[in-house]
Amino acid sequence: MSGQNWRQEIHIVDCFDDGLSRQNFGAAYDITTLAVGGGSNNVTTHHSRNTLITGAVLGNTEGTRSLDNACTRSRLYAIGCEVELNSAADIEFHFGFYKDADEYIYIEFDKSLSDNWRLHIDDGTGEEFSAEGLVAAADTDYYMLLWVELDGTPHWAIGQTPTTMVEMGITGIANVMTADYYYYEWYVKAEQAVVKQAKIDYFERFKTKLH
């Protein structure tokens, strides 16, 4: 853990105005849904959240991905969200940049691999995971940010409030991202035949800077 607190630069590139349901959520904002199995992807009016709910089937997945790959390293794009999971058992949640099945970078919680939120990267040569992380808990808000430098170096920050987000280390990750353009996406997956849920709020894309 680097110990650096994160502070947003004033330059906002794109913002869903602290509540996805306040906008026309869907294709008009270049977004599509990801689904494997019989779950649901809803925008709720209560607390303005995008709620992802899997079916009660092993491997069921619900998520969201941009239709355009507008996230570029040259613009120092960052993506951030607040997420609350209904369970910390038999669940996966991934949030990050996606090029294809061979190159992506996520802040993720995968209970089958770790009790912690971690950084997960694949640059096309193989998967790597950060040694640093933050223990995940059910029914708890987590605020997170992810960005990639022009040279492909990844950065991530996480905390339980916006003002206590801290940039985490990337020990264990030697590779860098090589693609110029990425989609952004987030999804929840059931690791057992039990319904799993993730509530997403305050999604942004913006330029970022550490102070």
C-alpha positions in Angstrom: 0.0 0.0 0.0 1.5 3.3 -1.0 -0.3 5.4 1.7 -1.3 8.1 -0.8 -4.8 9.5 -0.5 -6.5 10.0 -3.8 -8.0 13.4 -4.8 -9.8 14.0 -8.1 -8.6 16.5 -10.6 -11.2 19.0 -11.6 -11.3 17.8 -15.2 -14.4 15.6 -15.6 -14.6 13.7 -18.9 -17.9 11.9 -18.4 -20.1 11.5 -15.4 -23.4 9.7 -14.7 -24.2 12.4 -12.1 -24.0 10.3 -8.9 -26.9 8.0 -9.9 -27.3 5.9 -13.0 -31.1 6.1 -12.9 -31.0 9.9 -13.3 -29.9 9.3 -16.8 -31.4 7.4 -19.8 -29.4 4.3 -18.9 -28.8 2.2 -21.9 -27.7 2.4 -25.5 -28.0 6.2 -25.6 -25.0 6.2 -23.2 -23.1 3.5 -25.2 -23.8 0.8 -22.6 -24.9 -2.8 -23.0 -25.7 -5.6 -20.6 -23.7 -8.8 -20.0 -25.6 -11.9 -19.0 -25.1 -15.6 -18.6 -28.1 -17.3 -17.3 -31.4 -16.0 -15.8 -30.6 -13.0 -13.8 -31.5 -9.3 -14.1 -29.8 -6.0 -14.7 -32.0 -3.2 -13.3 -31.7 0.5 -12.6 -33.5 1.2 -9.4 -35.2 4.4 -8.4 -34.2 3.9 -4.8 -30.8 5.4 -4.1 -30.2 5.6 -7.8 -28.3 2.4 -8.3 -27.6 -0.1 -11.1 -28.6 -3.4 -9.4 -27.1 -6.7 -10.8 -28.8 -9.9 -9.7 -27.7 -13.3 -10.8 -29.9 -16.4 -11.1 -29.7 -19.1 -8.6 -27.5 -21.2 -10.9 -23.7 -21.8 -10.7 -21.9 -19.6 -13.1 -24.8 -17.1 -13.7 -23.4 -13.7 -14.5 -24.9 -10.2 -14.7 -23.0 -7.1 -15.8 -22.6 -4.0 -17.9 -20.1 -3.1 -20.6 -19.5 0.0 -22.8 -20.4 -0.4 -26.5 -17.4 1.7 -27.5 -13.8 1.4 -26.4 -13.4 5.1 -25.5 -11.1 4.5 -22.6 -7.5 5.4 -23.7 -4.2 5.4 -21.9 -3.2 8.6 -23.7 -6.1 10.4 -22.0 -5.3 8.9 -18.6 -8.9 7.8 -18.2 -9.9 6.5 -14.8 -13.1 4.7 -13.9 -14.6 4.7 -10.4 -17.6 3.4 -8.6 -19.3 2.6 -5.3 -20.3 -1.0 -4.9 -22.1 -3.0 -2.3 -22.3 -6.8 -2.5 -25.0 -8.8 -0.7 -22.6 -11.6 0.1 -18.9 -12.3 0.6 -19.2 -16.0 0.0 -19.3 -17.9 -3.3 -19.3 -14.7 -5.3 -17.1 -12.8 -7.9 -17.3 -9.1 -8.7 -15.1 -7.5 -11.4 -14.8 -3.8 -12.3 -12.3 -2.4 -14.8 -11.0 -2.1 -18.3 -11.5 -4.8 -21.0 -9.9 -5.2 -24.4 -10.7 -8.8 -25.1 -10.5 -12.2 -23.4 -6.7 -12.0 -23.5 -6.2 -8.5 -22.2 -8.0 -6.8 -19.3 -7.5 -5.3 -15.9 -10.0 -5.4 -13.0 -10.4 -4.5 -9.4 -12.0 -7.7 -8.3 -13.2 -9.8 -5.4 -13.2 -13.5 -6.2 -14.0 -15.5 -3.1 -12.7 -18.7 -4.7 -9.2 -17.2 -4.9 -8.9 -14.7 -2.0 -10.8 -13.0 0.8 -9.6 -9.6 -0.5 -10.3 -7.1 -3.1 -7.3 -7.3 -5.4 -6.0 -6.0 -8.8 -6.2 -8.6 -11.5 -4.3 -8.1 -14.8 -3.7 -10.0 -18.0 -1.6 -8.3 -20.7 -2.0 -11.2 -23.1 0.9 -13.2 -21.7 -0.7 -14.5 -18.5 -2.7 -13.5 -15.4 -1.2 -11.7 -12.4 -2.7 -10.6 -9.1 -1.6 -7.9 -6.7 -0.3 -9.1 -3.3 -1.9 -6.0 -1.7 -5.7 -5.9 -1.1 -8.5 -5.0 1.2 -10.7 -7.6 3.0 -14.2 -7.8 1.4 -17.4 -7.9 3.5 -21.0 -8.2 2.6 -23.4 -5.3 2.8 -20.6 -2.8 2.9 -19.9 0.1 0.6 -16.6 0.2 -1.2 -15.4 3.1 -3.3 -12.8 2.3 -6.0 -10.8 3.8 -8.8 -8.8 2.3 -11.6 -6.5 4.0 -14.1 -3.6 3.1 -16.4 -0.7 5.4 -17.3 0.5 6.1 -20.8 3.3 3.5 -20.4 0.7 0.9 -19.3 1.4 0.9 -15.6 -1.8 0.2 -13.6 -3.0 2.0 -10.5 -5.9 1.4 -8.2 -7.4 2.9 -5.1 -10.1 1.6 -2.7 -11.7 2.5 0.6 -15.0 2.5 2.4 -15.7 6.2 1.9 -14.7 8.6 -0.9 -12.3 10.5 1.4 -10.6 7.4 2.8 -9.7 5.8 -0.6 -6.0 4.9 -0.6 -3.9 3.9 -3.6 -2.9 0.3 -3.2 0.3 -1.3 -4.3 0.8 -3.6 -7.3 3.4 -6.0 -5.8 3.1 -9.3 -7.7 2.3 -7.5 -11.0 5.1 -7.1 -13.5 3.2 -6.8 -16.7 1.7 -3.6 -18.1 -1.3 -3.0 -20.4 -0.4 -2.7 -24.0 -3.6 -1.9 -25.8 -4.4 1.7 -26.7 -8.2 1.5 -26.3 -10.4 -0.3 -23.8 -14.0 -0.9 -23.0 -15.1 -0.5 -19.3 -17.2 -3.1 -17.6 -18.4 -4.5 -14.3 -20.1 -7.8 -13.5 -21.1 -10.1 -10.7 -21.0 -13.9 -10.9 -22.4 -16.7 -8.7 -19.9 -19.3 -7.7 -22.7 -21.5 -6.2 -26.3 -22.1 -7.1 -27.4 -19.1 -5.0 -28.6 -15.6 -6.1 -25.9 -13.0 -5.8 -26.3 -9.2 -6.0 -24.2 -6.1 -6.6 -25.4 -2.5 -6.3 -23.4 0.0 -8.4 -23.5 3.7 -8.0 -21.5 6.9 -9.0 -19.8 5.6 -12.1 -17.5 8.0 -13.7 -14.8 8.3 -16.4 -12.4 11.1 -15.8 -8.8 12.2 -16.0 -7.0 11.6 -12.7 -4.0 12.7 -10.7 -2.5 11.8 -7.4 -1.6 14.6 -5.0 
